[in-house]
């Protein structure tokens, strides 16, 4: 089974040749990985994952039939300087199965970054370095069970986990007759308080703990 991975690339290593499924990401303006990419190597010079970089990566796609890849997106601290993921970077990336954020520098997750990643499952723990999550960043990630934002976060946008129906929470977004959200503030407060005492929470969540 193929894997879609974001892995480390040390400066002493040669940049691999591009194939239809292996791609080296340089963080250039307008750069977008091919839709059939299954493995990504992030160049050590990258500080920003640009908007739309991995939008709609869904290899292989055939009508309504989808081969579910074992996806693992890692943004490690060692050797990386990634501070920001710009808006819509992984929008509609149907191949995406799991995320682990290990960067010690990551501060901003942009709007719609992981929106409609319907295969994303399990839990999402954001490192304590994250200061901002913009609107709809994880909207319609319908298989995510646990979502934890750092208590020190400065801003959580509108409808960040809207339509994430499998979240282990007693909170639901409440709408008025016109479909406007009435309790976004309460939901966001839950995101930074709920699950704080889960087993191994600090091991998963603290930025001072390395991936190893």
N, C-alpha and C positions, 0 to 999 in steps of 0.2 A: 504494500500500500504506500502510495506517495505521501510526502509530507510537505506542507507549506511552512517554512521556518524562516525566522529572522535570526541570523546567527552573527557571531563576532568575526571580524576580519582584522588581524593584527597587521601593523604597518610592514612587518618583515615578510608577509606572505604575498605571493603573486595573486593578482586579481584574476579569477578564473574567466575563461572564455564563456560568452553567453550561449546558452542552449535554449530550447523552447520551454524548459521547465526550471532552469536555474538562472537567477537574475541578480546582478550586483546593483544595489541602489546607491546612487551618489548624492541624492538630495538636491538635484538641479531643478530650477524653475520649470514647471510644466512636465516634469518627468513622471511617467506612469508605467508601472509594471504591466507586461502582457497579461491578458486574462487567463492564459493557461499556465501561469507561473505556479510552481509548487514549492520552490525553495528560493529564499531571498537572503543575500549577504549584504549587510549594511557596511558601507565603507567607513573607516574610522574618522574621516573628516566630517561626517554628517552631524550637524547639530539640530537640524529641523527636519522632521518627516513632513514633506510638503502635502498640500491639499490634493486630494484625488490620487495619491500615489499608488494605492492598492484598491481603488474603487472597483467593485464588481468582479474581483478575482474569484472565479467559481469553477475551477478546472476539475474534471471535465463536465461540460454542460450539454445536455441533450434533451430538449423539450422539458418535460416535468420530471425526468429522471436525473438524479444527482448522485454521483459517487462521493460519499462522505469522507473527506480526507481527515487524517489525524493532524490537525493544525496546531502549531505551538508558536505563538509570537512572543519572543523574548527580547526585552530591551535592557540588557545588563548594565551594571555600573562600570565594571572593569573594562577599560578600553573604549568607553563610549562617552560622548558629550551631548547626547540628545537631551534637549531642554524643552522641546515643544513638538506636539503633534498637531498640525494644522487641520482646519475643518474639512470633514468629509474624506479623510485619508483612507479609511477602510469602509466607507459607505457601501452597503449592499455586498460586502465580501462574504458570499455564501459559503465559501470554503472554511472560513475561520471557525475553529472549534474551541480554542482556549487561549487565554492571555495570561502572561506573568510579567509584571513590570518590575524590573530590578534596577533600573537606572537610578543613580543617586543624584541626578540633576534634573529629572523630569519635573516641570512646573505647570505646564498648560496642556490640557486636553481640549481640542477645539470642538465647535458645534458639529453635530451629526458625524463625529469621527467613527463611531461603531454602530451607527444607526442601521437597522435592518440586517444586522449580522445574525440571522435567525438560527444558525447552527452553533453560535457561541453558547456554551453551556457551563454549568458548574458555578464557580464563584469568581468575583472580581474584587481584589484588594488593591487599592491605590496606595503608592508609597507616600510617606509623610512629607515628601518634598513638593507634592502637587498642591498648587495654590488656587487653581482655577479649573473648573469643568464647565464648558459652555453648553448652551441649550441643546437638548435632544441628543446628547453625546452617545447615550446607550439606548435610545428609544427603539422599541420593538425588538429587543434582544430577548425573545420570548422563552428561551431555555435557561437563562441565568437564574440561579437560585439565591446567591448571596452577593450583595454589593456593599462595600464598605469604603467610605471616603474618610480621609484623615480629619481629626478633630480641629487641626490648625488651619484647615482650608479657608480661603478668603471669599470664594464665590462659587456657588453651584447654580447653574442656569435653569431655565424653565424646562419642565418635562424631561429631565435627564433620564429617568427610568420609566417613562410613560409606555404603557403596553408591554411591560416586562411582567407578564402575568404569573410567572412561576416563582417570583421572589417570595422568600419566606418572611412575610410581613403582614401585619394587621392593617397597614395603611393602604388605601386605594385612592387614586386620583378621582376627585369628585368634580363633575361637570354641571354647569347650569343648562337650561333649555337650549341655549345657543352653542353648546359644546365648549364653553370657556372653562378653564380649570379654576377651581375655587380654593384649593388647599395645597398649592404648590409649596408654600413655605413649610407646612407641617411635614410633607413628604421629605423635603430636603433636610429638615432637622433630624428625621429618622435616619437618613443615610449616614450621618456623622455620629450617631449615638448607638444605634442598634448593633448587636453582635460584638460589642466591645469586649465582652468576657468569654468569647468562644475559645475553646481549646486551641492552642498554637496560634492564636490571633497575632501576637507580637512577632512570632517567627515569620508569619506570612506578610505582615504589614509594615514592620519597622524598616526604614531605609538603611539603618546601620548594620543590618544583618545581610551578609552576602548571599548570593544564590547557592554557593557551596554549603 
